[in-house]
Amino acid sequence: MKTIFIYFILVNIIVSIFSGNENQEIPDKFDVREKWPNCVSKVYNQGSCGACYAISVATAFSMRFCIKNNLTQIIQFSPQNLVNCLSGCKGEFPDVTWDYLNEHGITTDECMPYKNSQDSCNMRCDLKTNKFENYHSGKTKFLEDEISIKKEIMKNGPVTSMLNIYSDYYSYNSGIYTHKQGNGIIGFHSIAIIGWGVENDEKYWLIQDSYGKSKGENGF
């Protein structure tokens, strides 16, 4: 698994990334689900739609918003909103998606549930009884090294990343995924990084994917 680049978002604040936190000790293992159990996003299944960009960003933003605002229950934001108003099922880069979220905002999953297809870009909830609410993120930032990524996750929650994808990625069931079979990159895939760990002296990133709970370890 190769991490190409990392994106993260600051919600409604502009601060030094690690202000007052420069000397924080980084543990061998960390999982946002254990640190912030009230702020765990649901696992989506993107189906046949190339919506990993929308799902990863909506997932990370939902959790980061919950963590930042110390909510007792997560507000699930809508990947469908991003699919409708960006690149549909054709895929997109996470930084473009974060920039859209910063400028135009995102509504809730309750207002606009995921459909596995692109719909028209509008500011109306699927159910007329629901009120359309819009939430904006902060500016997109890039993290380029392992320590910075881990500190950011510990402080503010998940970040998004893109992976080089090989054919054996789709046969992953459990444990640490390492590319072993299939020559050549067949595509790129956007995911949310929610932690890290070490198993048998091998370090790994813990990610939340977008292929449903039946894939991997309950979708992770």
Secondary structure, 3 states (H helix, E strand, C coil): CCEEEEEEECCCCCCCCCCCCCCCCCCCCEEHHHHCHHHCCCCCECCCCECHHHHHHHHHHHHHHHHHCCCCCCCCECHHHHHHHCCCCECCCHHHHHHHHHHHCECECCCCCCCCCCCCCCCCCCCCCCCCCCECCCCEEEECCHHHHHHHHHHHCCEEEEEEECHHHHHCCCCCCCCCCCCCCCEEEEEEEEEEEEECCEEEEEEECCECCCCCCCCC
